[in-house]
Amino acid sequence: MTPTTAHAGLDAVILDYNGVIGLQPTTDQWLRLAHTALWPEDDLPAFQNAFWNARPAYDAGHLNDLAYWATVLGHHPGARRLRELRDADTDMWTSTDDHVVEVLEYAHASGLPLVLLSNAPRHLSDILDGHPWRCLMTHAFYSARLQVCKPDPAAYQHAMNATGTADPHRVLFVDDRADNCHAARRLGLRTLHYTGRPTDLAAALQTPN
């Protein structure tokens, strides 16, 4: 069964990781990370703001682990605390949605090429590459390795080139962030703004749900 017969008009899929395959962090995981950072327990929103403000440069590989956490905290965390912060940070992004993985297994078995395009720092990309679902992907691109993050058009171009498809409208892009989907649409890709419903993904890929 070829992709074009199993999935009418669709030659490939480009997928985000976090918020699609990967589950979003829980409040307890955020609190653990903030506690590890010695951040005031009653000021989690401020910690999350500091975390995200510095994240694009970290995800793009422009900051190493030490530079990132020194930026978040405003001071050098020390070697031991740096390891603890990285471990707690990594733990937040490595749980996967089994229902989504099952949908992707059906798509993969049908012959539909799946390409991962994720904003992720280098150490996390190394861990994700070792997960069982990774074998479902014909290619996996991570921002730290590309040195560019979504929604920069250059990030999408790497993934598009890997699909081998000349017509972007025959490629579906799936992401939980609206801005990333908007950027993909501007490049001609079809998009699914994923909101946590595996049945929506199954319907878009025409797989059992």
C-alpha positions as CSV (number, residue, x, y, z in Angstrom):
1,M,0.0,0.0,0.0
2,T,1.6,3.3,-1.1
3,P,1.2,6.6,0.7
4,T,-0.8,8.1,-2.2
5,T,-3.3,5.3,-2.1
6,A,-3.6,5.0,1.6
7,H,-3.6,8.7,2.3
8,A,-5.2,10.5,-0.7
9,G,-3.2,13.6,-1.7
10,L,-0.7,13.2,1.1
11,D,2.9,12.2,0.4
12,A,4.6,12.8,3.8
13,V,4.1,14.2,7.3
14,I,6.4,16.5,9.3
15,L,5.7,16.3,13.0
16,D,6.7,18.3,16.1
17,Y,7.8,16.4,19.2
18,N,6.8,18.3,22.3
19,G,3.0,18.7,22.6
20,V,2.4,16.1,19.9
21,I,4.4,12.9,20.4
22,G,5.7,14.1,23.8
23,L,3.5,15.0,26.7
24,Q,3.5,18.5,28.1
25,P,5.2,18.8,31.5
26,T,3.1,18.5,34.6
27,T,2.9,21.2,37.3
28,D,4.8,18.9,39.6
29,Q,7.7,18.6,37.1
30,W,7.8,22.4,36.8
31,L,7.9,22.7,40.6
32,R,10.7,20.2,40.8
33,L,12.7,22.1,38.3
34,A,12.1,25.4,40.1
35,H,13.0,23.8,43.4
36,T,16.3,22.5,41.8
37,A,17.0,26.0,40.6
38,L,16.4,27.3,44.2
39,W,13.7,29.5,42.8
40,P,11.1,30.8,45.3
41,E,8.3,28.3,45.5
42,D,5.6,30.9,45.3
43,D,6.9,32.4,42.1
44,L,6.6,29.7,39.5
45,P,5.3,32.0,36.7
46,A,8.4,34.2,37.0
47,F,10.6,31.1,36.8
48,Q,8.8,29.9,33.7
49,N,9.2,33.3,32.1
50,A,13.0,33.2,32.7
51,F,13.1,29.6,31.4
52,W,11.3,30.4,28.1
53,N,12.9,33.8,27.5
54,A,16.3,32.1,27.1
55,R,15.1,28.9,25.5
56,P,15.2,29.9,21.8
57,A,18.9,30.5,21.9
58,Y,19.4,27.2,23.8
59,D,17.2,25.2,21.5
60,A,19.1,26.7,18.5
61,G,22.4,25.5,19.9
62,H,23.6,29.1,20.5
63,L,23.9,28.6,24.2
64,N,25.5,25.6,25.9
65,D,24.0,24.1,29.1
66,L,26.0,26.4,31.4
67,A,25.3,29.6,29.5
68,Y,21.6,28.8,29.3
69,W,21.1,28.1,33.0
70,A,23.3,31.0,34.0
71,T,21.0,33.2,31.9
72,V,17.9,31.8,33.5
73,L,19.2,32.1,37.0
74,G,21.2,35.2,36.6
75,H,24.3,33.5,38.1
76,H,26.6,30.5,37.6
77,P,24.7,27.4,39.1
78,G,27.9,25.4,39.8
79,A,28.8,22.0,38.3
80,R,26.6,19.8,40.5
81,R,23.5,22.0,40.3
82,L,24.0,22.3,36.6
83,R,23.8,18.5,36.2
84,E,20.7,18.4,38.5
85,L,19.0,21.2,36.5
86,R,19.7,19.4,33.2
87,D,18.4,16.1,34.5
88,A,15.2,17.7,35.8
89,D,14.7,19.7,32.6
90,T,15.2,16.5,30.5
91,D,12.7,14.6,32.6
92,M,10.0,17.1,31.7
93,W,10.2,16.4,28.0
94,T,10.7,12.6,27.7
95,S,7.2,11.2,28.4
96,T,5.3,10.3,25.3
97,D,1.6,9.9,24.4
98,D,1.1,6.2,23.7
99,H,-2.1,7.0,21.7
100,V,-0.2,9.3,19.3
101,V,2.5,6.7,18.9
102,E,-0.1,4.1,18.0
103,V,-1.5,6.4,15.3
104,L,2.0,6.9,13.9
105,E,2.6,3.2,13.9
106,Y,-0.4,2.7,11.6
107,A,0.8,5.5,9.4
108,H,4.4,4.1,9.3
109,A,3.1,0.6,8.5
110,S,1.1,2.1,5.5
111,G,4.3,3.4,4.0
112,L,3.6,7.1,4.8
113,P,7.0,8.9,5.4
114,L,7.2,10.6,8.8
115,V,9.8,13.3,9.5
116,L,10.4,14.8,12.9
117,L,11.1,18.5,13.2
118,S,11.6,19.6,16.8
119,N,12.9,22.6,18.7
120,A,15.2,20.8,21.2
121,P,18.6,21.4,22.8
122,R,21.4,19.0,21.9
123,H,21.4,16.8,25.0
124,L,17.6,16.2,24.7
125,S,17.9,15.4,21.0
126,D,20.4,12.7,21.8
127,I,18.0,11.1,24.3
128,L,15.0,11.3,22.0
129,D,17.0,9.6,19.3
130,G,17.2,6.6,21.6
131,H,13.4,6.3,22.1
132,P,11.5,3.3,20.5
133,W,9.2,5.7,18.5
134,R,12.2,7.2,16.7
135,C,12.3,4.2,14.4
136,L,9.0,5.3,12.9
137,M,10.7,8.4,11.5
138,T,12.5,8.4,8.2
139,H,14.4,11.5,9.4
140,A,14.7,13.5,12.6
141,F,15.7,17.1,12.7
142,Y,16.5,19.0,15.9
143,S,17.0,22.7,16.2
144,A,20.3,22.5,18.1
145,R,21.8,20.4,15.3
146,L,20.3,22.6,12.6
147,Q,21.3,25.8,14.5
148,V,17.8,27.2,13.7
149,C,14.4,27.0,15.3
150,K,10.9,26.9,14.1
151,P,9.2,29.1,12.9
152,D,12.3,30.1,10.9
153,P,11.6,29.0,7.3
154,A,15.0,27.4,7.1
155,A,14.0,24.8,9.7
156,Y,11.0,23.7,7.6
157,Q,13.1,23.6,4.4
158,H,15.4,20.9,6.0
159,A,12.4,18.7,6.7
160,M,10.8,19.4,3.3
161,N,14.0,18.4,1.5
162,A,14.0,15.1,3.5
163,T,10.5,14.2,2.3
164,G,11.6,14.2,-1.3
165,T,8.3,15.9,-2.2
166,A,8.4,18.9,-4.5
167,D,4.9,20.0,-3.8
168,P,4.6,21.3,-0.2
169,H,0.8,21.0,-0.3
170,R,1.2,17.3,-0.4
171,V,2.9,17.4,3.0
172,L,1.1,17.7,6.3
173,F,2.8,19.7,9.1
174,V,1.6,18.9,12.7
175,D,2.5,21.1,15.7
176,D,0.9,22.2,18.9
177,R,2.0,25.8,18.4
178,A,-0.1,28.1,16.3
179,D,2.8,30.3,15.2
180,N,4.7,27.3,13.9
181,C,1.6,26.2,11.9
182,H,1.2,29.7,10.5
183,A,4.8,29.7,9.3
184,A,4.3,26.3,7.7
185,R,1.2,27.5,5.9
186,R,3.0,30.5,4.5
187,L,5.4,28.0,2.9
188,G,2.6,26.1,1.3
189,L,2.3,23.1,3.7
190,R,-0.9,21.7,4.9
191,T,-1.1,22.0,8.7
192,L,-2.8,20.5,11.7
193,H,-2.7,22.6,14.8
194,Y,-2.6,19.8,17.3
195,T,-4.6,20.3,20.5
196,G,-4.0,17.1,22.3
197,R,-6.6,14.9,20.6
198,P,-5.1,11.8,19.0
199,T,-8.3,11.2,17.1
200,D,-7.7,14.5,15.2
201,L,-4.3,13.2,14.1
202,A,-5.7,9.9,13.1
203,A,-8.4,11.6,11.0
204,A,-5.8,13.8,9.3
205,L,-3.6,10.8,8.5
206,Q,-6.6,8.6,7.6
207,T,-5.5,5.9,10.1
208,P,-7.7,3.9,12.6
209,N,-8.4,5.7,15.9
